[in-house]
Amino acid sequence: MSVATRLGGLDTETSVIGGVGTALVAAAILSFLVAPALTGPIAVVFAAFVVVSYLVAEGSTARFLLFLTTTSTVLILGFITVYLVINALPVIREMGLYLLVGSDPFWSTGSNVYSLVPMMWGTLVTTVIATLVAAPLGVAGAVFISEIAPSWAREIVKPAVEMLAGIPSIVYGFIGFTLINEFMQQELSLPTFGSLFVTGLVIGVMALPTVVSVAEDAIASVPDPMRDGAQALGATDWQTTTSVTLPAAFSGISAAVLLGVGRAVGETMAATVILGNVTNLPDPLMDVFGNTITLTSLIASQYGAASGLQFSALFAAGVVLFVTVMGFSIGSQLIERRMRRTLGGDA
């Protein structure tokens, strides 16, 4: 095709389909924000346009749809960020730094006083406990599947571990509440149901499939010549695993742990089921068997009756969670990128 028929590297057909389709998507988004009644008809027009375009120009339409699905993820992330921040601004203006560092009273709807300190502490404690459970057990499971288990066991264990990730979190939370909480109350004489330790333990078990799966992929990606070289020098299988394979896969294993921690931070239903709606710090502070609330369980338990400044405070909790989980996600991606450069021999 000649240069004259190209617009910005795309042929005229693709440019027209992309331009009209983008205009319809923008119109649908604008109508959703300004005139919701028009969103449905515009969506129908867009669907009809895609069907007709696909019948006329299959390749150009597929290219546009792929571009749309890719950019939509970035747009959705941007919309979520803006929406959270806008709705959190009222409580940020009203409470200032007290929102993040305030002392007792921490959370009083009657006095319109809101501090996220107990929730952040509860989230931190449960995340640390979950990490102490998921990280060593997850890495051990990944080493077993990748390096030790025979092929028949690997074919059974790996799908079983991955199936654990599909179990709804409410099921984990209910089991933790009815079994582990009951055990803690009877055997350790805890005065009330719900504790940070039980929540962290359950969330750690929930994060195990993520850690095992990603860490196993990282271990399996270590080049075979590295293992063969160690064994050629007389190293045993276990020495090869501990001295060569694990150090080479350390970046990927770290990324797996970070992803697991990210799930622990953002877990909602298990924490909501197990913990009580206590908006104060444990007494004493380091009491892991104490009962407080996490950022996620705060939102889940109070959004239904919230209004005004309290509703804005829940959005502020969402902002803290969003930034924290995004930080873990970015950190895991950076570590994975470093692993690929290291194993690929790039500088």
C-alpha positions in Angstrom: 0.0 0.0 0.0 1.3 3.4 -0.9 2.5 6.0 1.6 -0.3 8.4 0.6 -2.9 6.0 1.8 -1.4 5.7 5.3 -2.2 7.8 8.3 0.3 7.6 11.1 1.5 4.2 10.1 -2.1 2.8 9.7 -4.0 2.3 6.5 -7.0 4.5 5.8 -9.5 1.6 6.5 -8.0 1.0 10.0 -7.9 4.7 10.7 -11.6 5.2 9.8 -12.7 2.2 11.9 -10.5 3.3 14.8 -11.7 6.9 14.7 -15.4 6.1 14.5 -15.1 3.4 17.1 -13.1 5.6 19.5 -15.7 8.4 19.1 -18.5 6.0 20.0 -16.7 4.7 23.1 -15.9 8.3 24.2 -19.6 9.2 23.6 -20.7 6.2 25.7 -18.4 7.2 28.6 -19.5 10.8 28.4 -23.2 9.9 28.4 -22.6 7.6 31.4 -21.2 10.5 33.3 -23.7 13.2 32.1 -26.8 11.5 30.7 -27.0 7.9 31.7 -30.2 7.3 29.8 -28.3 7.6 26.5 -25.6 5.1 27.4 -27.6 2.1 26.4 -28.5 3.3 22.9 -24.9 4.4 22.2 -23.7 1.0 23.3 -26.1 -0.7 20.9 -24.9 1.6 18.1 -21.3 0.7 19.0 -22.1 -3.1 19.0 -23.8 -2.8 15.6 -20.8 -0.8 14.2 -18.4 -3.5 15.4 -20.4 -6.3 13.8 -20.7 -4.5 10.5 -17.1 -3.4 10.5 -16.0 -7.0 11.2 -18.0 -8.3 8.3 -16.5 -5.7 6.0 -13.0 -5.4 7.3 -12.1 -8.2 9.6 -8.5 -7.5 10.1 -8.9 -3.7 10.7 -11.7 -4.3 13.2 -9.8 -6.9 15.1 -6.8 -4.5 15.3 -9.1 -1.8 16.7 -10.7 -4.1 19.2 -7.3 -5.3 20.5 -6.2 -1.7 20.8 -9.4 -0.9 22.7 -9.1 -3.7 25.2 -5.5 -2.8 25.9 -6.1 0.9 26.4 -9.3 0.3 28.4 -7.3 -1.3 31.2 -5.2 1.9 31.6 -8.4 4.0 31.4 -10.2 1.9 34.0 -7.2 2.2 36.3 -7.1 5.9 35.8 -10.9 6.3 36.5 -10.7 4.2 39.7 -7.8 6.3 40.9 -9.5 9.6 40.2 -12.8 8.4 41.7 -11.2 7.2 44.9 -9.2 10.4 45.4 -12.1 12.7 44.6 -14.4 11.0 47.1 -11.6 10.9 49.8 -10.8 14.6 49.5 -13.6 15.8 51.9 -12.2 13.8 54.9 -8.7 14.6 53.9 -9.5 18.3 54.0 -11.4 17.9 57.3 -9.1 15.6 59.2 -5.7 16.3 57.7 -2.8 14.3 59.0 -5.1 13.1 61.9 -6.5 10.6 59.4 -3.2 8.8 59.3 -1.6 9.5 62.7 -4.5 10.4 64.9 -4.9 9.0 68.4 -7.9 8.1 70.6 -10.7 8.6 69.7 -9.9 6.9 66.4 -13.3 6.4 64.8 -16.4 8.2 66.0 -19.3 8.7 63.6 -21.2 10.8 66.2 -18.3 13.3 66.5 -17.2 13.0 62.9 -13.7 12.1 64.0 -11.9 9.5 61.8 -8.5 8.0 62.0 -7.3 5.0 60.1 -4.5 4.1 62.6 -6.2 1.0 64.1 -7.2 -0.2 60.6 -3.7 0.2 59.2 -2.2 -1.5 62.3 -4.7 -4.4 61.9 -3.8 -4.7 58.2 -0.1 -4.6 59.0 -0.2 -7.3 61.6 -2.4 -9.7 59.6 -0.2 -9.1 56.6 3.0 -9.9 58.5 1.4 -13.1 60.0 0.1 -14.1 56.5 3.6 -13.5 55.0 5.2 -15.6 57.7 2.8 -18.4 56.8 2.7 -18.1 53.0 6.4 -17.3 52.2 8.2 -20.3 53.7 5.5 -22.8 53.0 4.9 -21.4 49.5 8.6 -21.5 48.6 9.0 -25.0 50.1 6.0 -26.2 48.1 7.4 -24.7 44.9 10.8 -26.4 45.5 9.1 -29.7 46.1 6.9 -29.5 42.9 9.8 -28.3 40.7 12.8 -30.1 42.0 11.9 -33.1 44.2 8.5 -34.5 43.3 8.3 -37.3 40.7 6.4 -36.5 37.6 3.2 -38.4 38.7 3.1 -36.4 42.0 3.8 -33.1 40.2 0.8 -33.7 37.9 -1.4 -34.2 41.0 0.0 -31.6 43.4 0.3 -28.6 41.1 -3.3 -28.6 39.8 -4.5 -29.2 43.3 -2.6 -26.2 44.6 -3.9 -24.0 41.8 -7.4 -25.2 42.5 -7.0 -23.8 46.1 -6.9 -20.3 44.5 -10.4 -20.8 43.2 -12.0 -21.4 46.5 -14.0 -18.3 47.5 -12.5 -16.3 50.3 -15.8 -16.4 52.2 -15.3 -20.2 52.6 -11.8 -19.7 54.1 -13.2 -17.1 56.4 -16.1 -19.2 57.5 -13.8 -22.2 58.2 -11.5 -20.0 60.1 -14.3 -18.5 62.1 -16.0 -21.8 63.0 -13.0 -24.0 63.5 -9.8 -22.1 64.3 -11.6 -19.3 66.3 -13.4 -21.9 68.3 -10.2 -23.7 69.0 -8.5 -20.5 70.1 -11.3 -19.7 72.4 -11.5 -23.1 74.1 -7.8 -24.0 74.3 -6.2 -20.5 74.8 -9.2 -19.0 76.8 -9.6 -16.0 74.5 -12.5 -14.0 75.8 -14.1 -13.1 72.4 -14.3 -14.4 68.9 -12.0 -12.9 66.4 -8.2 -12.3 66.5 -5.5 -10.9 64.3 -3.6 -14.1 64.5 -6.4 -16.2 63.2 -7.1 -13.8 60.4 -3.4 -13.7 59.4 -3.2 -17.5 59.5 -6.3 -17.9 57.2 -5.1 -15.2 54.8 -1.7 -16.8 54.7 -3.3 -20.1 53.7 -5.3 -18.3 51.0 -2.1 -16.7 49.6 -0.3 -20.0 49.4 -1.5 -20.9 45.9 -0.2 -17.6 44.5 3.2 -18.0 46.1 3.6 -21.6 45.1 2.5 -21.1 41.5 4.6 -18.1 40.8 7.7 -19.3 42.7 7.5 -22.7 40.9 7.5 -20.9 37.5 10.5 -18.9 38.6 12.4 -22.0 39.7 11.5 -23.9 36.6 12.8 -21.0 34.4 16.3 -21.5 35.7 18.4 -22.8 32.7 19.2 -26.4 32.9 22.9 -25.8 32.1 23.3 -24.1 35.5 22.0 -27.2 37.2 24.1 -29.5 35.0 27.2 -27.5 35.7 26.8 -27.8 39.5 26.1 -31.5 39.3 29.1 -32.0 37.0 31.3 -30.5 39.7 30.0 -33.1 42.2 27.2 -31.3 43.9 24.2 -33.4 45.1 20.7 -32.6 44.0 19.9 -30.8 47.2 23.2 -28.8 47.1 22.3 -27.8 43.5 18.9 -26.7 44.6 20.0 -24.6 47.5 23.3 -23.2 46.1 22.4 -22.7 42.4 18.7 -23.0 41.6 17.2 -20.9 44.5 19.8 -18.1 44.2 19.2 -17.9 40.5 15.4 -17.8 41.0 15.6 -15.5 44.0 14.1 -12.5 42.1 11.1 -14.5 40.9 10.6 -16.0 44.3 10.6 -12.5 45.8 8.1 -11.5 43.2 5.9 -14.4 44.2 6.1 -13.5 47.9 5.2 -9.9 47.1 2.2 -11.0 45.0 1.1 -13.1 47.9 1.5 -10.2 50.3 -0.5 -8.1 48.0 -3.4 -10.5 48.2 -3.0 -10.6 52.0 -3.3 -6.8 52.2 -6.4 -6.7 50.0 -8.2 -9.6 51.4 -11.7 -8.6 52.5 -14.2 -11.3 53.2 -12.0 -13.6 55.4 -11.1 -10.6 57.6 -14.7 -9.4 57.8 -16.0 -12.8 58.8 -13.4 -13.5 61.5 -12.7 -10.0 63.0 -15.2 -8.0 65.0 -16.0 -4.4 64.1 -13.6 -3.0 66.7 -12.2 0.4 65.7 -9.6 0.6 68.5 -6.0 -0.6 68.8 -5.3 -3.9 70.7 -4.3 -3.5 74.3 -1.4 -4.1 74.6 -0.5 -3.0 71.1 1.6 -6.1 70.2 -1.2 -8.5 71.2 -1.6 -10.6 68.0 -4.6 -12.3 69.6 -6.3 -9.0 70.1 -9.3 -8.0 68.1 -9.3 -4.9 65.8 -10.3 -4.1 62.3 -8.5 -4.0 58.9 -8.9 -1.5 56.1 -10.8 -4.0 54.0 -13.1 -5.2 56.7 -13.7 -1.5 57.7 -15.1 -0.8 54.2 -17.0 -4.1 54.0 -18.7 -3.7 57.4 -19.6 0.0 57.3 -20.3 1.1 53.7 -24.0 0.1 53.9 -24.8 2.6 56.6 -22.2 5.3 55.9 -22.9 8.8 54.7 -21.3 12.2 54.7 -17.8 12.4 56.1 -17.8 8.7 57.2 -18.4 7.7 53.6 -15.5 9.8 52.5 -13.3 8.2 55.3 -14.1 4.8 53.8 -12.9 6.1 50.4 -9.7 7.3 52.2 -9.2 3.7 53.4 -9.6 2.6 49.9 -7.0 5.0 48.7 -4.5 3.7 51.3 -5.2 0.1 50.2 -5.0 1.0 46.5 -1.6 2.7 46.9 -0.3 -0.2 49.0 -1.4 -3.0 46.7 -0.2 -1.0 43.7 3.2 -0.6 45.3 3.5 -4.4 45.9 2.4 -5.1 42.3 4.9 -2.7 40.8 7.6 -4.1 43.0 6.9 -7.6 41.9 7.0 -6.6 38.3 10.3 -4.8 38.7 11.8 -7.9 40.4 10.5 -10.2 37.6 12.0 -7.8 35.0 15.3 -8.0 36.8 15.1 -11.8 36.9 14.5 -11.9 33.2 17.5 -9.7 32.5 19.7 -11.7 34.8 18.8 -15.1 33.4 18.8 -13.8 29.9 22.3 -12.4 30.3 21.3 -8.8 29.6 23.1 -6.0 31.4 
